[in-house]
Amino acid sequence: MGRIVFIHGRFLPEEEARIGLFDRGFLFGDAVYEVTAVIGGRMIDNDLHLARLERSLGELGIPVPHSRTEIEAIQSKLIALNGLTDGTVYLQVSRGEADRDFLYPETMTPKLVGFTQAKMLTGTKAQREGIAVDLADDPRWHRRDIKTAMLLGQVMAKHAARVRGFDDVWLVEAGLVTEGASSTAHVITADGRILTRAASQATLPGCTQRAIARLCEAEGLRIEERAFTPEEAQGAAEAFQTSASSLVMPVVRIGGRVIGDGKPGPKTRRLQSLYLEAAGVPYQ
């Protein structure tokens, strides 16, 4: 027997879980999702993730299927049933099931599914040594602030970057970096400013990004919310990306340019330490 998953109100072995043929998440990508990190059996920044889930649903006009307290209970039970210590808990809400039509019935009932994935999030080689990111044109639609399940553009960009020998990819539109394919991009200037894009429809508002911003404010570190060019990124003193599954990930090469001395910089290391400390996890 594999994992226990949550699907349409029931906890089931994954082998027994079924999504309906006419689920709009399957047919149209008409669904939103969230991923929350789990470290030491505890969910990290989950309040931010559930708030973003509610916002995404609201932007698409999909009713929230359960109260926040009920969703937290579902997440916690999934973690317990699967004995998850480190990894992620995934939630996805589709608009529901109806015969295939671009126009949907207003009376549809949303469907919630959830599952866990065991994964080492801290102390990895990538966290210690940093990663190389490619630069690629942003192929996505214009409402990136909604965390939809339509991820084919990101899938294609990540695959192309891997083929080219990179660990990940940052996307570029109109001469400016938007974000990573599944992360928020940050660079640190020579005078210590941390640059990252402000919230807009061009990027997904990052939960880990927001947590880092709070820590920076408390520590007196200066964040400047503005777009930056690939050339600025490649000339930065340090760079990193943030997400629920990568936390604070050092970036040591962008395209063909090595960042700094090719090793994670001191401010990035400080942010890694602060984030884990705030999560109650020893820095490794």
Residue frames as qw, qx, qy, qz and C-alpha x, y, z in Angstrom:
[[0.000, 0.888, 0.461, 0.000, 0.00, 0.00, 0.00],
 [0.428, 0.383, -0.008, 0.818, 1.31, 3.45, -0.95],
 [0.028, 0.061, -0.302, 0.951, 0.49, 6.84, 0.47],
 [0.047, 0.657, 0.719, -0.222, -2.82, 7.88, 1.93],
 [0.105, 0.172, 0.262, 0.944, -4.31, 10.75, -0.06],
 [0.237, 0.488, 0.535, -0.648, -7.33, 12.99, 0.40],
 [0.029, -0.070, -0.635, -0.769, -9.84, 13.10, -2.43],
 [0.418, -0.356, -0.436, -0.713, -13.34, 14.54, -2.47],
 [0.604, -0.520, 0.137, -0.589, -13.87, 14.26, 1.27],
 [0.976, -0.212, 0.011, -0.053, -12.21, 10.88, 1.88],
 [0.175, -0.702, 0.687, 0.074, -8.80, 9.62, 2.96],
 [0.960, 0.227, 0.081, -0.142, -7.85, 6.70, 0.70],
 [0.673, -0.276, 0.492, 0.479, -4.80, 4.67, -0.37],
 [0.129, 0.582, -0.351, -0.722, -3.41, 6.33, -3.48],
 [0.081, -0.026, 0.917, 0.390, -4.12, 3.17, -5.49],
 [0.110, 0.558, 0.818, -0.078, -7.84, 3.68, -4.92],
 [0.047, 0.627, 0.136, -0.766, -7.96, 7.41, -5.68],
 [0.400, 0.424, 0.661, 0.472, -9.78, 8.46, -8.87],
 [0.082, 0.413, 0.003, -0.907, -10.33, 11.80, -10.59],
 [0.590, 0.553, 0.538, -0.240, -13.45, 12.05, -12.74],
 [0.543, 0.277, 0.516, 0.602, -13.08, 12.18, -16.52],
 [0.111, 0.781, 0.374, 0.488, -15.06, 15.43, -16.63],
 [0.476, -0.697, -0.185, 0.503, -13.18, 17.21, -13.86],
 [0.347, 0.930, 0.057, 0.105, -12.41, 20.70, -15.20],
 [0.373, -0.777, 0.464, 0.205, -8.97, 20.62, -13.64],
 [0.653, -0.057, 0.687, 0.313, -8.20, 17.68, -15.94],
 [0.534, 0.616, 0.525, 0.244, -9.93, 19.03, -19.04],
 [0.225, 0.907, 0.134, 0.331, -9.12, 22.74, -18.83],
 [0.498, 0.124, -0.389, 0.765, -6.52, 23.22, -16.10],
 [0.320, -0.649, -0.149, -0.674, -9.40, 24.99, -14.33],
 [0.800, -0.490, -0.313, 0.150, -7.90, 24.49, -10.88],
 [0.034, 0.837, -0.391, 0.381, -5.53, 26.07, -8.39],
 [0.879, -0.146, -0.394, 0.226, -2.98, 24.51, -6.07],
 [0.216, -0.865, 0.361, -0.272, -0.68, 25.15, -3.13],
 [0.827, 0.091, -0.470, 0.294, 2.42, 23.41, -1.80],
 [0.422, -0.837, 0.214, -0.274, 3.44, 23.79, 1.85],
 [0.442, 0.452, -0.717, 0.294, 6.86, 22.72, 3.15],
 [0.836, -0.516, -0.071, -0.174, 6.99, 20.28, 6.04],
 [0.409, 0.526, -0.613, 0.425, 10.14, 20.22, 8.18],
 [0.049, 0.141, -0.812, 0.565, 10.36, 18.08, 11.30],
 [0.068, -0.454, -0.887, 0.039, 6.69, 17.19, 10.89],
 [0.012, 0.674, 0.359, -0.645, 5.66, 20.89, 11.03],
 [0.447, 0.707, 0.425, 0.346, 4.14, 22.92, 8.22],
 [0.394, -0.309, 0.016, 0.866, 6.09, 26.08, 7.35],
 [0.108, 0.200, -0.171, -0.959, 4.38, 29.39, 6.39],
 [0.085, 0.366, 0.909, 0.179, 1.09, 27.53, 6.01],
 [0.109, 0.719, 0.447, -0.521, -0.98, 30.61, 6.88],
 [0.092, 0.572, -0.345, -0.739, 0.51, 32.39, 3.87],
 [0.002, -0.041, 0.892, 0.451, -0.15, 29.43, 1.58],
 [0.082, 0.528, 0.840, -0.097, -3.79, 29.06, 2.62],
 [0.113, 0.727, 0.176, -0.654, -4.35, 32.80, 2.25],
 [0.087, 0.421, -0.584, -0.688, -2.92, 32.61, -1.28],
 [0.071, 0.214, 0.953, 0.202, -5.10, 29.58, -2.04],
 [0.133, 0.683, 0.615, -0.371, -8.18, 31.54, -1.01],
 [0.105, 0.674, -0.149, -0.716, -7.09, 34.51, -3.13],
 [0.001, -0.199, 0.806, 0.557, -6.47, 32.35, -6.22],
 [0.096, 0.427, 0.899, 0.013, -9.89, 30.71, -5.84],
 [0.112, 0.736, 0.375, -0.552, -11.50, 34.11, -5.47],
 [0.053, 0.529, -0.415, -0.738, -9.84, 35.43, -8.64],
 [0.113, 0.023, -0.877, -0.467, -11.29, 32.48, -10.60],
 [0.603, -0.143, -0.034, -0.784, -14.68, 32.60, -8.91],
 [0.645, -0.061, -0.762, -0.022, -14.30, 29.12, -7.43],
 [0.618, -0.685, 0.017, -0.386, -15.91, 28.74, -3.98],
 [0.003, 0.510, -0.794, 0.330, -13.57, 27.76, -1.15],
 [0.669, -0.120, -0.676, -0.283, -14.54, 24.10, -0.55],
 [0.679, -0.458, -0.514, 0.256, -13.75, 24.01, 3.18],
 [0.277, -0.958, 0.049, -0.062, -12.97, 26.46, 5.96],
 [0.311, 0.719, -0.565, 0.260, -9.32, 27.23, 6.62],
 [0.498, -0.448, 0.647, -0.365, -9.51, 25.29, 9.89],
 [0.923, 0.147, 0.299, -0.193, -10.89, 22.25, 8.05],
 [0.716, 0.636, -0.267, 0.106, -8.18, 22.44, 5.38],
 [0.022, -0.684, 0.650, -0.329, -5.47, 22.69, 8.05],
 [0.728, -0.234, 0.561, -0.318, -6.96, 19.59, 9.70],
 [0.914, 0.396, 0.054, -0.070, -6.85, 17.73, 6.37],
 [0.440, 0.728, -0.475, 0.228, -3.21, 18.70, 5.87],
 [0.308, -0.567, 0.665, -0.375, -2.27, 17.65, 9.40],
 [0.873, -0.029, 0.416, -0.254, -4.04, 14.31, 9.04],
 [0.815, 0.553, -0.171, 0.035, -2.25, 13.63, 5.73],
 [0.172, 0.709, -0.607, 0.316, 1.08, 14.33, 7.43],
 [0.542, -0.380, 0.640, -0.390, 0.21, 12.03, 10.33],
 [0.924, 0.180, 0.240, -0.236, -1.24, 9.20, 8.24],
 [0.790, 0.559, -0.194, 0.161, 1.84, 9.16, 6.01],
 [0.778, -0.484, 0.007, 0.402, 4.37, 9.62, 8.82],
 [0.518, 0.701, 0.030, 0.490, 5.83, 12.60, 6.96],
 [0.574, -0.571, -0.120, 0.574, 8.82, 14.22, 8.64],
 [0.110, -0.560, 0.270, 0.775, 10.30, 16.28, 5.80],
 [0.287, 0.282, 0.761, 0.509, 8.75, 17.09, 2.45],
 [0.215, -0.006, -0.134, -0.967, 5.65, 18.84, 1.19],
 [0.299, 0.445, 0.802, -0.264, 1.88, 18.65, 1.43],
 [0.005, -0.028, -0.529, -0.848, 0.06, 19.44, -1.82],
 [0.339, 0.518, 0.623, -0.479, -3.50, 20.75, -2.23],
 [0.006, 0.026, 0.571, 0.820, -5.45, 21.22, -5.44],
 [0.362, 0.487, 0.576, -0.547, -8.95, 22.58, -5.90],
 [0.114, 0.162, 0.684, 0.702, -10.73, 22.21, -9.23],
 [0.385, -0.051, -0.045, -0.920, -13.94, 23.98, -10.20],
 [0.661, 0.055, 0.604, -0.442, -15.64, 20.58, -10.23],
 [0.283, 0.039, 0.891, 0.352, -17.13, 18.12, -12.70],
 [0.542, 0.582, 0.270, -0.542, -19.47, 18.83, -15.62],
 [0.773, 0.424, 0.404, 0.243, -19.73, 17.76, -19.25],
 [0.503, -0.172, 0.220, 0.818, -16.98, 19.40, -21.32],
 [0.195, 0.859, 0.372, 0.294, -17.89, 22.97, -22.23],
 [0.374, 0.318, -0.193, 0.850, -15.90, 26.19, -22.07],
 [0.379, -0.473, 0.072, -0.792, -18.86, 27.75, -20.26],
 [0.291, -0.033, -0.900, 0.322, -19.39, 26.16, -16.86],
 [0.436, -0.665, -0.548, -0.259, -22.51, 25.81, -14.70],
 [0.085, -0.654, 0.305, -0.687, -22.59, 28.36, -11.88],
 [0.788, -0.455, 0.119, -0.398, -23.79, 25.65, -9.49],
 [0.772, 0.279, -0.545, 0.170, -20.68, 23.44, -9.71],
 [0.741, -0.667, 0.082, -0.019, -19.23, 21.95, -6.53],
 [0.240, 0.775, -0.577, 0.090, -15.45, 22.41, -6.21],
 [0.974, -0.092, -0.196, 0.066, -13.28, 19.33, -5.65],
 [0.196, -0.835, 0.496, -0.137, -10.35, 19.24, -3.21],
 [0.957, 0.055, -0.234, 0.164, -7.52, 16.70, -3.41],
 [0.189, -0.863, 0.439, -0.162, -4.37, 16.51, -1.32],
 [0.966, 0.005, -0.179, 0.185, -1.29, 14.37, -0.86],
 [0.433, -0.818, 0.328, 0.190, 2.16, 14.41, 0.71],
 [0.794, 0.512, -0.251, 0.210, 5.60, 13.97, -0.85],
 [0.741, -0.579, 0.104, 0.324, 8.63, 12.97, 1.21],
 [0.591, 0.671, -0.054, 0.445, 11.65, 15.07, 0.29],
 [0.601, -0.380, -0.187, 0.678, 14.81, 16.38, 1.94],
 [0.154, 0.931, 0.241, 0.228, 14.46, 20.16, 2.08],
 [0.225, -0.927, 0.296, -0.054, 17.43, 21.15, 4.23],
 [0.561, -0.550, 0.595, 0.169, 21.11, 20.21, 4.23],
 [0.852, 0.426, 0.291, 0.089, 21.11, 19.26, 0.54],
 [0.623, -0.053, 0.296, 0.723, 24.07, 19.70, -1.79],
 [0.198, 0.659, 0.390, 0.612, 22.13, 22.34, -3.72],
 [0.366, -0.907, -0.193, -0.081, 21.45, 24.28, -0.51],
 [0.673, -0.559, 0.142, 0.463, 25.13, 24.11, 0.44],
 [0.522, -0.137, 0.446, 0.714, 26.74, 24.80, -2.94],
 [0.287, 0.563, -0.017, -0.775, 24.08, 26.68, -4.92],
 [0.655, 0.401, 0.632, 0.101, 22.56, 26.05, -8.33],
 [0.135, -0.175, 0.452, 0.864, 22.91, 27.30, -11.91],
 [0.436, 0.610, 0.552, -0.365, 19.86, 28.84, -13.58],
 [0.365, 0.271, 0.576, 0.679, 19.23, 29.33, -17.27],
 [0.207, 0.442, 0.137, -0.862, 17.48, 32.37, -18.77],
 [0.177, 0.284, 0.848, 0.411, 14.51, 31.83, -21.09],
 [0.267, -0.217, -0.247, -0.906, 11.62, 33.78, -22.60],
 [0.328, 0.108, 0.708, -0.616, 8.53, 33.66, -20.40],
 [0.156, -0.110, -0.800, -0.569, 5.91, 31.56, -22.26],
 [0.048, -0.387, -0.857, 0.336, 3.04, 31.88, -19.77],
 [0.041, -0.753, -0.541, -0.372, -0.34, 33.64, -19.71],
 [0.126, 0.544, -0.133, 0.819, -0.80, 37.08, -18.15],
 [0.612, -0.627, 0.033, -0.481, -2.47, 36.15, -14.85],
 [0.627, 0.229, -0.671, 0.323, 0.55, 34.59, -13.17],
 [0.202, -0.372, 0.502, -0.754, -0.63, 35.97, -9.82],
 [0.856, -0.120, 0.114, -0.489, -3.20, 33.14, -9.76],
 [0.213, -0.435, 0.874, 0.027, -1.58, 29.83, -8.80],
 [0.841, 0.236, -0.031, -0.486, -3.35, 27.72, -11.40],
 [0.798, -0.157, 0.574, 0.096, -2.64, 24.13, -12.34],
 [0.712, 0.697, 0.062, 0.062, -1.78, 25.23, -15.91],
 [0.480, -0.735, 0.391, 0.276, 1.96, 24.59, -15.74],
 [0.869, 0.353, 0.250, 0.239, 2.90, 23.43, -19.24],
 [0.325, 0.888, -0.179, 0.272, 4.98, 26.56, -19.91],
 [0.398, -0.747, 0.506, -0.167, 6.99, 25.95, -16.75],
 [0.901, -0.070, 0.426, 0.055, 7.37, 22.27, -17.57],
 [0.746, 0.603, 0.090, 0.269, 8.77, 23.08, -21.02],
 [0.102, 0.902, -0.307, 0.287, 11.11, 25.79, -19.70],
 [0.607, -0.595, 0.515, -0.112, 12.49, 23.57, -16.91],
 [0.919, 0.123, 0.349, 0.135, 13.01, 20.65, -19.28],
 [0.586, 0.752, -0.052, 0.297, 14.86, 22.83, -21.82],
 [0.161, -0.859, 0.419, -0.246, 17.08, 24.22, -19.05],
 [0.798, -0.360, 0.483, -0.023, 17.90, 20.73, -17.80],
 [0.861, 0.412, 0.202, 0.218, 18.84, 19.64, -21.34],
 [0.363, 0.836, -0.177, 0.372, 21.18, 22.66, -21.51],
 [0.650, 0.101, -0.535, 0.530, 22.90, 21.60, -18.30],
 [0.139, -0.432, 0.279, -0.846, 21.20, 23.96, -15.81],
 [0.071, -0.171, -0.886, 0.424, 19.47, 23.13, -12.54],
 [0.149, 0.698, 0.605, -0.354, 16.58, 25.56, -13.04],
 [0.298, 0.412, 0.415, 0.754, 15.46, 28.54, -15.10],
 [0.021, 0.554, 0.320, -0.768, 14.52, 32.19, -14.60],
 [0.391, 0.621, 0.624, 0.268, 11.98, 33.60, -17.06],
 [0.203, -0.313, 0.104, 0.922, 12.35, 36.88, -18.95],
 [0.266, 0.720, 0.620, 0.160, 9.71, 39.14, -20.50],
 [0.165, 0.950, 0.129, 0.230, 10.17, 42.52, -22.17],
 [0.445, 0.600, -0.394, 0.535, 13.83, 42.54, -21.15],
 [0.337, -0.549, 0.474, -0.601, 13.12, 41.96, -17.44],
 [0.232, 0.018, -0.958, 0.167, 13.31, 38.89, -15.22],
 [0.608, -0.441, -0.257, -0.608, 9.80, 37.91, -14.10],
 [0.674, -0.486, 0.457, -0.316, 10.51, 34.97, -11.76],
 [0.125, -0.290, 0.941, 0.124, 11.80, 31.42, -11.66],
 [0.459, -0.082, -0.714, -0.521, 9.69, 28.75, -13.32],
 [0.651, -0.514, -0.548, -0.110, 8.62, 27.60, -9.83],
 [0.573, -0.401, -0.323, 0.638, 10.29, 30.14, -7.57],
 [0.022, 0.993, 0.113, -0.035, 10.78, 33.85, -6.83],
 [0.713, 0.350, -0.094, 0.600, 14.01, 35.39, -8.14],
 [0.345, -0.927, -0.006, 0.144, 16.19, 37.64, -5.94],
 [0.692, 0.392, -0.182, 0.579, 19.55, 39.32, -6.51],
 [0.496, -0.778, -0.127, 0.364, 21.76, 41.20, -4.07],
 [0.421, 0.863, -0.074, 0.269, 23.59, 44.28, -5.33],
 [0.617, 0.278, -0.398, 0.619, 27.15, 45.25, -4.49],
 [0.078, -0.409, 0.332, -0.847, 25.83, 47.78, -1.94],
 [0.034, 0.035, 0.891, -0.451, 23.70, 45.12, -0.20],
 [0.566, 0.155, 0.101, -0.804, 20.22, 45.83, -1.59],
 [0.345, 0.121, 0.930, 0.039, 18.02, 42.76, -2.16],
 [0.377, 0.242, -0.292, -0.845, 16.09, 43.17, -5.42],
 [0.185, 0.247, 0.950, 0.053, 12.90, 41.23, -6.14],
 [0.125, -0.332, -0.499, -0.791, 9.80, 42.07, -8.14],
 [0.343, 0.020, 0.425, -0.837, 6.79, 43.69, -6.50],
 [0.389, 0.332, 0.844, -0.164, 3.44, 41.92, -6.52],
 [0.393, 0.405, -0.233, -0.792, 1.56, 42.24, -9.81],
 [0.888, 0.268, 0.194, -0.319, -0.19, 40.07, -12.37],
 [0.534, 0.660, -0.525, -0.056, 3.21, 39.36, -13.96],
 [0.300, 0.317, -0.848, 0.302, 4.40, 37.14, -11.10],
 [0.674, -0.462, -0.568, -0.093, 3.06, 34.84, -8.41],
 [0.278, -0.772, 0.315, -0.477, 3.18, 36.46, -4.96],
 [0.628, 0.179, -0.726, 0.214, 5.64, 34.15, -3.21],
 [0.711, -0.661, -0.181, -0.155, 4.84, 32.93, 0.30],
 [0.802, -0.242, -0.081, 0.540, 8.50, 32.24, 1.08],
 [0.327, 0.472, 0.085, 0.814, 9.30, 35.61, -0.52],
 [0.364, -0.756, -0.134, -0.527, 6.92, 37.28, 1.97],
 [0.825, -0.529, -0.129, 0.154, 8.42, 35.39, 4.90],
 [0.688, 0.065, -0.014, 0.722, 11.91, 36.50, 3.84],
 [0.070, 0.651, 0.118, 0.747, 10.71, 40.11, 3.52],
 [0.604, -0.749, -0.137, -0.235, 9.48, 40.01, 7.12],
 [0.844, -0.329, -0.042, 0.421, 12.81, 38.65, 8.31],
 [0.508, 0.350, 0.069, 0.784, 14.72, 41.30, 6.36],
 [0.201, -0.779, -0.127, -0.580, 12.62, 44.05, 7.92],
 [0.753, -0.654, -0.077, -0.005, 13.31, 42.67, 11.40],
 [0.813, -0.194, 0.092, 0.541, 17.05, 42.42, 10.64],
 [0.042, -0.843, 0.095, 0.527, 17.34, 45.84, 9.01],
 [0.438, -0.051, 0.679, 0.587, 18.17, 44.36, 5.59],
 [0.303, 0.503, -0.039, -0.809, 17.04, 46.50, 2.68],
 [0.464, 0.322, 0.796, 0.220, 14.64, 45.01, 0.13],
 [0.202, 0.422, -0.198, -0.862, 13.91, 46.95, -3.04],
 [0.573, 0.381, 0.720, -0.088, 10.84, 45.72, -4.88],
 [0.389, 0.719, -0.199, -0.541, 11.48, 46.39, -8.55],
 [0.926, 0.353, 0.124, 0.048, 12.09, 44.53, -11.75],
 [0.292, -0.705, 0.521, 0.382, 15.66, 43.92, -12.88],
 [0.667, 0.581, -0.359, -0.298, 17.26, 42.93, -16.16],
 [0.986, 0.008, -0.068, 0.154, 19.12, 39.69, -16.89],
 [0.532, 0.552, -0.294, 0.571, 22.29, 41.79, -17.14],
 [0.326, -0.669, 0.334, -0.579, 21.72, 43.22, -13.65],
 [0.931, -0.295, 0.108, -0.188, 21.17, 39.71, -12.35],
 [0.907, 0.235, -0.135, 0.323, 24.35, 38.42, -13.95],
 [0.346, 0.571, -0.311, 0.676, 26.34, 41.34, -12.52],
 [0.604, -0.708, -0.034, -0.366, 24.95, 40.95, -9.00],
 [0.070, -0.595, 0.726, -0.337, 27.10, 40.25, -5.96],
 [0.228, -0.002, 0.946, -0.232, 24.79, 37.38, -4.92],
 [0.561, -0.030, -0.382, -0.734, 21.59, 35.73, -6.12],
 [0.153, 0.034, 0.946, -0.284, 19.05, 33.32, -4.71],
 [0.467, -0.228, -0.509, -0.687, 15.55, 32.03, -5.30],
 [0.291, -0.079, 0.718, -0.627, 12.79, 31.16, -2.86],
 [0.638, -0.123, -0.503, -0.570, 9.93, 28.67, -2.85],
 [0.785, -0.411, 0.225, -0.405, 8.19, 26.28, -0.48],
 [0.998, 0.026, 0.020, 0.061, 10.13, 23.30, -1.80],
 [0.708, 0.386, -0.205, 0.555, 13.55, 24.97, -2.15],
 [0.484, -0.730, -0.258, 0.409, 13.33, 27.43, 0.78],
 [0.055, 0.932, -0.237, -0.271, 16.23, 29.90, 0.27],
 [0.902, 0.150, 0.282, 0.291, 18.25, 28.44, -2.60],
 [0.230, -0.692, 0.326, 0.602, 21.60, 30.05, -3.53],
 [0.746, 0.639, 0.173, 0.071, 22.12, 30.75, -7.24],
 [0.523, -0.592, 0.346, 0.506, 25.79, 30.75, -8.24],
 [0.225, -0.106, 0.618, 0.745, 25.47, 30.94, -12.03],
 [0.471, 0.637, 0.376, -0.481, 22.93, 32.70, -14.25],
 [0.703, 0.701, -0.071, -0.098, 23.16, 31.75, -17.89],
 [0.813, 0.355, -0.230, 0.399, 26.84, 31.86, -18.84],
 [0.081, 0.702, -0.338, 0.622, 27.89, 34.16, -15.97],
 [0.585, -0.234, -0.660, 0.410, 29.22, 33.05, -12.59],
 [0.308, -0.860, -0.158, -0.375, 27.80, 35.09, -9.71],
 [0.473, -0.818, 0.316, -0.085, 30.39, 36.51, -7.32],
 [0.072, -0.585, 0.805, 0.067, 33.07, 33.91, -6.67],
 [0.586, 0.099, -0.729, -0.340, 30.82, 31.04, -7.70],
 [0.319, -0.182, -0.859, 0.357, 29.86, 30.17, -4.12],
 [0.289, -0.785, -0.525, -0.156, 26.82, 31.14, -2.03],
 [0.202, 0.558, -0.211, 0.777, 27.44, 34.62, -0.64],
 [0.184, -0.031, -0.700, 0.689, 27.34, 35.75, 3.00],
 [0.411, 0.029, 0.171, -0.895, 23.99, 37.54, 2.83],
 [0.727, 0.010, -0.512, -0.458, 22.36, 34.53, 1.19],
 [0.508, -0.005, -0.800, 0.319, 23.82, 32.33, 3.91],
 [0.073, 0.001, 0.509, -0.858, 22.46, 34.72, 6.53],
 [0.603, 0.019, -0.105, -0.791, 18.98, 34.56, 5.01],
 [0.681, 0.004, -0.719, -0.135, 19.12, 30.75, 4.90],
 [0.323, -0.025, -0.749, 0.578, 20.00, 30.73, 8.58],
 [0.263, 0.017, 0.295, -0.918, 17.34, 33.26, 9.54],
 [0.665, -0.012, -0.370, -0.649, 14.62, 31.41, 7.66],
 [0.663, -0.062, -0.744, 0.050, 15.41, 28.05, 9.22],
 [0.164, 0.000, -0.629, 0.760, 15.78, 29.64, 12.65],
 [0.440, -0.015, 0.087, -0.894, 12.32, 31.19, 12.29],
 [0.770, -0.005, -0.471, -0.430, 11.00, 27.76, 11.31],
 [0.718, -0.514, 0.386, -0.266, 12.59, 26.21, 14.38],
 [0.966, 0.219, -0.012, 0.139, 15.05, 24.14, 12.34],
 [0.561, -0.606, 0.308, 0.472, 18.81, 24.01, 13.03],
 [0.459, 0.812, -0.267, -0.242, 20.83, 25.58, 10.20],
 [0.897, -0.109, 0.352, 0.245, 23.01, 22.98, 8.45]]
